[in-house]
Amino acid sequence: MLGTRIVTAVVLLALLVPALAAQAPAPFLVLTLVLIAAGGWEWGRLNGYAFGLSVAGGLVLALACALAWASGWTTHAPQAVWWIAGAVWIIGGALALRAGPAAWPSLPAAARALLGGVALWAAWLALASARGLGLGFILSVLCVVWVADISAYAGGRAFGRHKLAPSISPGKSWEGVFSGMLGVALLAAAWLAWQAGADGRGPSLFSVLRDHYGWVVGVLLLAGLTAMSVVGDLVESLAKRAVGAKDSSGLLPGHGGVLDRVDALLPTLPLAMAVSQWSS
């Protein structure tokens, strides 16, 4: 299993790194659009749709992303998109987690499919927009989620005593969440120190928050983004637990499905764009 995970990760990096580093945005946008469309197919399956309808849902999602790209929204999306997506995640995520897996199937399948599709579309658009702000910016947003996840896992294993959502994800703890926030704070400090000694390396999420809001508010916003990455993870876990699925699919051998890899990014990306552009 470990070997399979490593091979899959190497293949993904071999595709992602050149696309991300390319001067033109098209390779990255096309690659991520394909992945998001696959996530749309997985979401349809998790919500009870047959294979054909799930594929159709993924294609519709890909078309919606392509239309946003053609309309120029990948570089000039209305800020309202980020705030609406963020508000839906904050309010809807809280309600879904409070209700638990048992209540999830009571929501009409069409509503569940639509909510997931909109969340995936907004996340892709935010990812594309972040890419347009520079390599440093998009990498810093991605690193927030990655470091939060790693720190939460390590902190939860070492100190976890108080369960966060035992009916959804028994392994997660409040100690893990706070460890994730600490890890992200340390990442921000290290990144800003590195930026201070590097002329012309472009903005990062951390420098934008510091310059727009100051240190205190910036740290609080980072803590909020970290918390929302946990919400994204839990909501996908809730949907899987409601139907008894371990993974969203087997598309990524050793890793599960696309949704299993991007769930924490779904709320974090649009919210990162919202708070970064609010006072710009």
C-alpha positions as CSV (number, residue, x, y, z in Angstrom):
1,M,0.0,0.0,0.0
2,L,2.8,2.4,0.9
3,G,4.5,1.8,-2.5
4,T,1.3,2.4,-4.3
5,R,0.7,5.7,-2.4
6,I,4.2,6.8,-3.3
7,V,3.9,5.9,-7.0
8,T,0.6,7.8,-7.2
9,A,2.0,10.8,-5.4
10,V,5.0,10.9,-7.8
11,V,2.8,10.7,-10.9
12,L,0.6,13.5,-9.5
13,L,3.6,15.7,-8.7
14,A,5.0,15.0,-12.2
15,L,1.8,16.4,-13.7
16,L,1.1,19.2,-11.2
17,V,4.6,20.8,-10.8
18,P,5.2,21.6,-14.5
19,A,1.7,22.8,-14.9
20,L,1.9,25.0,-11.9
21,A,5.3,26.4,-12.9
22,A,4.4,27.0,-16.5
23,Q,4.3,30.7,-17.5
24,A,0.9,30.4,-19.2
25,P,-2.0,29.5,-16.9
26,A,-3.6,27.0,-19.4
27,P,-1.8,23.8,-18.4
28,F,-2.6,24.3,-14.7
29,L,-6.2,25.3,-15.4
30,V,-6.8,22.3,-17.7
31,L,-5.3,19.8,-15.3
32,T,-7.2,21.1,-12.3
33,L,-10.4,21.3,-14.3
34,V,-10.1,17.6,-15.2
35,L,-9.5,16.7,-11.5
36,I,-12.4,18.8,-10.3
37,A,-14.7,17.2,-12.9
38,A,-13.6,13.8,-11.6
39,G,-14.5,15.1,-8.1
40,G,-17.9,15.9,-9.5
41,W,-18.4,12.4,-10.7
42,E,-17.4,11.1,-7.3
43,W,-19.8,13.4,-5.6
44,G,-22.6,12.1,-7.7
45,R,-21.8,8.5,-6.8
46,L,-21.6,9.4,-3.1
47,N,-25.1,10.8,-3.3
48,G,-26.7,7.8,-4.9
49,Y,-26.6,8.6,-8.6
50,A,-26.0,6.0,-11.2
51,F,-22.7,5.9,-13.1
52,G,-24.1,7.6,-16.2
53,L,-25.7,10.5,-14.2
54,S,-22.6,10.9,-12.1
55,V,-20.5,11.2,-15.3
56,A,-23.0,13.7,-16.7
57,G,-22.7,15.7,-13.4
58,G,-18.9,15.8,-13.8
59,L,-19.2,17.0,-17.4
60,V,-21.6,19.7,-16.4
61,L,-19.2,20.8,-13.7
62,A,-16.4,20.9,-16.2
63,L,-18.5,22.9,-18.6
64,A,-19.4,25.4,-15.8
65,C,-15.6,25.8,-15.0
66,A,-14.8,26.3,-18.7
67,L,-17.5,28.9,-19.1
68,A,-16.1,30.8,-16.1
69,W,-12.7,30.6,-17.7
70,A,-14.0,31.9,-21.1
71,S,-15.7,34.7,-19.3
72,G,-12.5,35.9,-17.8
73,W,-13.5,35.0,-14.2
74,T,-10.2,33.2,-13.6
75,T,-8.5,36.6,-13.4
76,H,-11.4,38.9,-12.5
77,A,-14.1,37.0,-10.6
78,P,-16.6,39.0,-8.7
79,Q,-15.7,39.1,-5.0
80,A,-19.2,38.2,-4.2
81,V,-18.5,34.7,-5.4
82,W,-15.9,34.2,-2.6
83,W,-18.2,35.6,0.1
84,I,-21.2,33.6,-1.0
85,A,-19.2,30.4,-1.2
86,G,-17.6,31.1,2.2
87,A,-20.9,31.9,3.9
88,V,-22.5,28.7,2.5
89,W,-19.6,26.7,3.9
90,I,-19.6,28.4,7.3
91,I,-23.3,28.2,7.8
92,G,-24.1,25.0,5.8
93,G,-21.0,23.2,7.2
94,A,-22.0,24.0,10.8
95,L,-25.6,22.8,10.2
96,A,-24.5,19.6,8.4
97,L,-22.0,18.7,11.1
98,R,-24.5,19.4,13.9
99,A,-27.1,17.2,12.2
100,G,-24.6,14.3,11.6
101,P,-24.4,11.5,9.1
102,A,-27.9,10.1,9.9
103,A,-29.6,13.4,8.7
104,W,-27.6,13.8,5.5
105,P,-29.7,11.4,3.3
106,S,-32.9,13.2,4.4
107,L,-31.7,16.2,2.2
108,P,-33.0,15.7,-1.4
109,A,-30.4,14.1,-3.6
110,A,-30.7,16.9,-6.1
111,A,-29.9,19.5,-3.4
112,R,-26.9,17.5,-2.2
113,A,-25.6,17.2,-5.8
114,L,-26.1,20.9,-6.5
115,L,-24.4,22.0,-3.2
116,G,-21.4,19.8,-4.0
117,G,-21.2,20.9,-7.6
118,V,-21.3,24.6,-6.6
119,A,-18.6,24.0,-3.9
120,L,-16.3,22.2,-6.4
121,W,-16.9,25.0,-9.0
122,A,-16.1,27.8,-6.5
123,A,-13.0,25.9,-5.3
124,W,-11.7,25.5,-8.9
125,L,-12.4,29.2,-9.7
126,A,-10.6,30.2,-6.5
127,L,-7.7,27.9,-7.4
128,A,-7.4,29.5,-10.8
129,S,-7.7,33.0,-9.4
130,A,-5.0,32.2,-6.8
131,R,-2.7,31.0,-9.6
132,G,-3.2,34.3,-11.3
133,L,-1.9,36.1,-8.2
134,G,1.4,34.4,-8.4
135,L,3.2,31.1,-7.7
136,G,4.0,32.2,-4.1
137,F,0.4,33.1,-3.3
138,I,-1.1,29.8,-4.5
139,L,1.6,27.7,-2.9
140,S,1.1,29.5,0.4
141,V,-2.6,28.8,0.3
142,L,-2.0,25.1,-0.5
143,C,0.6,24.9,2.2
144,V,-1.9,26.2,4.8
145,V,-4.1,23.2,4.2
146,W,-1.2,20.7,3.9
147,V,0.6,21.9,7.1
148,A,-2.7,22.1,9.0
149,D,-3.4,18.5,8.1
150,I,0.0,17.2,9.0
151,S,0.2,19.2,12.3
152,A,-3.3,18.2,13.3
153,Y,-2.5,14.5,12.7
154,A,0.8,14.8,14.7
155,G,-0.8,16.8,17.5
156,G,-3.8,14.5,17.6
157,R,-1.7,11.4,17.9
158,A,0.5,12.9,20.6
159,F,-2.1,14.9,22.7
160,G,-5.6,14.0,21.4
161,R,-7.9,13.4,24.3
162,H,-11.1,15.3,23.4
163,K,-12.9,14.0,20.3
164,L,-14.0,16.6,17.8
165,A,-16.7,14.8,15.9
166,P,-16.8,11.1,17.0
167,S,-19.8,10.2,14.9
168,I,-18.2,11.5,11.7
169,S,-14.4,11.1,12.1
170,P,-13.5,9.3,15.4
171,G,-9.8,10.0,15.0
172,K,-10.0,13.8,15.0
173,S,-9.6,15.7,18.3
174,W,-9.7,19.3,19.4
175,E,-6.1,19.0,20.4
176,G,-5.4,18.1,16.7
177,V,-7.3,21.2,15.5
178,F,-5.3,23.5,17.8
179,S,-2.1,21.8,16.7
180,G,-3.0,22.5,13.1
181,M,-3.5,26.2,13.9
182,L,-0.1,26.3,15.7
183,G,1.5,24.6,12.7
184,V,0.0,27.1,10.3
185,A,1.1,30.1,12.5
186,L,4.7,28.7,12.5
187,L,4.5,28.3,8.7
188,A,3.4,31.9,8.3
189,A,6.3,33.2,10.5
190,A,8.8,31.1,8.6
191,W,7.4,32.1,5.2
192,L,7.4,35.8,6.1
193,A,11.0,35.6,7.4
194,W,12.0,34.0,4.1
195,Q,10.1,36.7,2.1
196,A,11.8,39.5,4.1
197,G,15.2,38.4,2.8
198,A,14.1,37.7,-0.7
199,D,13.5,40.6,-3.1
200,G,10.9,40.3,-5.8
201,R,9.5,36.9,-4.8
202,G,5.9,38.1,-4.9
203,P,3.1,38.1,-2.4
204,S,2.0,35.2,-0.3
205,L,-1.3,34.7,1.6
206,F,0.6,35.6,4.7
207,S,2.1,38.8,3.5
208,V,-1.3,39.9,2.1
209,L,-3.1,39.2,5.4
210,R,-0.3,41.0,7.4
211,D,-0.4,44.1,5.1
212,H,-4.2,44.3,4.9
213,Y,-5.1,43.5,8.5
214,G,-2.0,43.6,10.7
215,W,-0.5,40.8,12.7
216,V,-3.3,40.1,15.2
217,V,-6.2,40.0,12.8
218,G,-4.0,38.2,10.2
219,V,-3.2,35.4,12.7
220,L,-6.9,35.1,13.6
221,L,-7.9,34.8,10.0
222,L,-5.3,32.1,9.4
223,A,-6.8,30.2,12.4
224,G,-10.2,30.6,10.8
225,L,-8.9,29.2,7.5
226,T,-7.4,26.3,9.3
227,A,-10.6,25.6,11.1
228,M,-12.5,25.7,7.8
229,S,-10.1,23.2,6.3
230,V,-11.2,20.8,9.0
231,V,-14.8,21.5,8.2
232,G,-14.2,20.6,4.6
233,D,-12.6,17.3,5.6
234,L,-15.5,16.5,8.0
235,V,-18.2,17.3,5.6
236,E,-16.8,14.9,3.0
237,S,-16.3,12.3,5.8
238,L,-20.0,12.8,6.8
239,A,-21.1,12.2,3.2
240,K,-19.1,9.0,3.0
241,R,-20.2,7.7,6.4
242,A,-23.8,8.3,5.5
243,V,-23.5,5.8,2.6
244,G,-20.9,3.5,4.2
245,A,-18.1,4.4,1.8
246,K,-14.5,4.4,2.9
247,D,-13.2,6.5,0.0
248,S,-14.8,8.8,-2.5
249,S,-13.5,6.5,-5.3
250,G,-10.4,4.5,-6.3
251,L,-9.2,6.9,-8.9
252,L,-6.0,7.6,-7.0
253,P,-4.5,4.2,-6.0
254,G,-3.4,4.3,-2.4
255,H,-5.1,7.6,-1.8
256,G,-8.7,7.0,-2.5
257,G,-10.4,9.5,-4.7
258,V,-10.0,13.1,-5.8
259,L,-12.4,14.4,-3.1
260,D,-10.4,12.6,-0.5
261,R,-7.4,14.7,-1.5
262,V,-9.1,18.1,-2.0
263,D,-11.9,18.1,0.6
264,A,-10.0,20.4,3.0
265,L,-9.3,22.8,0.1
266,L,-13.0,23.2,-0.9
267,P,-13.9,25.9,1.8
268,T,-10.4,27.2,2.3
269,L,-9.7,28.3,-1.3
270,P,-12.7,30.7,-1.7
271,L,-12.4,32.0,1.8
272,A,-8.7,32.7,1.3
273,M,-9.6,34.7,-1.8
274,A,-12.3,36.5,0.1
275,V,-10.1,37.7,2.9
276,S,-7.2,38.5,0.6
277,Q,-9.2,40.7,-1.7
278,W,-11.6,42.3,0.8
279,S,-9.5,45.4,1.4
280,S,-7.6,45.4,-1.9
